[in-house]
Structure formats: structure tokens, C-alpha cells
Amino acid sequence: MSGPEFVMAMTLMSSGIGLVFFFAVPVRKAMLRKIEGGTPVRDPALEGEVDLLRQQVGELEERLDFAERLLARQRDGVELPPGGVS
């Protein structure tokens, strides 16, 4: 391997190793925090808000179902006026 090829190969290898450490260190730290922390702390206020949102979504689903049934009934009830080909 000549001089410029060797320099290019070393540059690529060191860049690759640097990228691995750049991404591996934060991932390792996050994994250690997860292991050391155990279960996350539960926020009662946040859980109450999520429960309220779930209730509201359930009510919206019921309203949507009702509206769909009304539209389907109207669509099925409409008949074409009698007519003939002139």
C-alpha cells in the first residue's frame, strides 16, 4: 500500500471507530440508567389526564358511530323519484 492509500485507509478506519463510539456511548449510558433506575416514577397527575383523554376518546367514538348510523339510514331511505325514459 502506498502512502496516500494508507493515509486514506487509516482516515476511514479512524472515522468509523469514532462514529461507533459517538453513537455507542450515549446508548450505553441510557441502558445503564434504565438498569439502575428500575421502574420509572409514575406521575398521578399525568395518569389522571390520560384517563380523562381516554374517556373523551370513548365518547367521541360513540358519537361517531351514532352519526354514521344516521347517515346510513338517510342514505338507505332515499329513493329515486319515479320516472321514465322519454
C-alpha positions as a printed NumPy array, in Angstrom:
array([[  0.   ,   0.   ,   0.   ],
       [  1.427,   3.361,  -0.969],
       [  1.466,   6.477,   1.201],
       [ -1.77 ,   8.209,   0.101],
       [ -3.736,   4.923,   0.129],
       [ -2.502,   4.125,   3.618],
       [ -3.46 ,   7.591,   4.88 ],
       [ -6.912,   7.27 ,   3.316],
       [ -7.433,   3.805,   4.808],
       [ -6.38 ,   4.983,   8.263],
       [ -8.637,   8.04 ,   7.975],
       [-11.629,   5.885,   7.061],
       [-10.92 ,   3.41 ,   9.852],
       [-10.482,   6.077,  12.497],
       [-13.635,   7.854,  11.293],
       [-15.596,   4.61 ,  11.527],
       [-14.286,   3.875,  15.003],
       [-15.085,   7.445,  16.044],
       [-18.658,   7.121,  14.771],
       [-19.122,   3.852,  16.638],
       [-18.012,   5.461,  19.898],
       [-20.05 ,   8.581,  19.161],
       [-23.241,   6.516,  18.934],
       [-22.326,   3.718,  21.357],
       [-21.52 ,   5.875,  24.389],
       [-24.965,   7.555,  24.664],
       [-26.706,   4.227,  24.089],
       [-24.585,   2.577,  26.785],
       [-25.332,   5.413,  29.218],
       [-29.071,   5.171,  28.519],
       [-29.003,   1.414,  29.078],
       [-27.166,   1.859,  32.377],
       [-29.682,   4.484,  33.531],
       [-32.531,   2.121,  32.654],
       [-30.915,  -0.78 ,  34.526],
       [-30.022,   1.306,  37.578],
       [-33.311,   3.169,  37.691],
       [-35.587,   0.17 ,  37.667],
       [-39.193,   1.15 ,  37.09 ],
       [-39.972,   4.743,  36.144],
       [-41.678,   7.06 ,  38.613],
       [-45.414,   7.291,  37.946],
       [-46.97 ,  10.746,  37.9  ],
       [-50.539,  10.631,  39.273],
       [-51.491,  13.929,  37.598],
       [-50.353,  12.612,  34.228],
       [-52.207,   9.337,  34.733],
       [-55.387,  11.255,  35.591],
       [-55.041,  13.32 ,  32.435],
       [-54.523,  10.199,  30.315],
       [-57.624,   8.604,  31.869],
       [-59.643,  11.74 ,  31.053],
       [-58.407,  11.673,  27.459],
       [-59.327,   8.002,  27.149],
       [-62.832,   8.77 ,  28.385],
       [-63.19 ,  11.625,  25.888],
       [-61.995,   9.432,  23.01 ],
       [-64.543,   6.779,  24.018],
       [-67.339,   9.359,  23.96 ],
       [-66.187,  10.606,  20.566],
       [-66.256,   7.043,  19.24 ],
       [-69.86 ,   6.655,  20.39 ],
       [-70.86 ,   9.948,  18.742],
       [-69.139,   8.962,  15.506],
       [-70.914,   5.592,  15.477],
       [-74.25 ,   7.324,  16.038],
       [-73.598,   9.825,  13.229],
       [-72.576,   7.023,  10.863],
       [-75.791,   5.109,  11.637],
       [-77.896,   8.229,  10.975],
       [-76.158,   8.867,   7.667],
       [-76.543,   5.244,   6.617],
       [-80.263,   5.309,   7.492],
       [-80.772,   8.518,   5.472],
       [-78.872,   7.13 ,   2.517],
       [-80.811,   3.877,   2.554],
       [-84.145,   5.673,   2.919],
       [-83.736,   7.943,  -0.101],
       [-85.466,   6.56 ,  -3.159],
       [-85.135,   7.74 ,  -6.694],
       [-88.199,   9.548,  -7.986],
       [-90.274,   7.571, -10.444],
       [-89.551,   8.474, -13.965],
       [-89.446,   7.064, -17.353],
       [-87.379,   7.425, -20.388],
       [-88.938,   9.951, -22.671]])
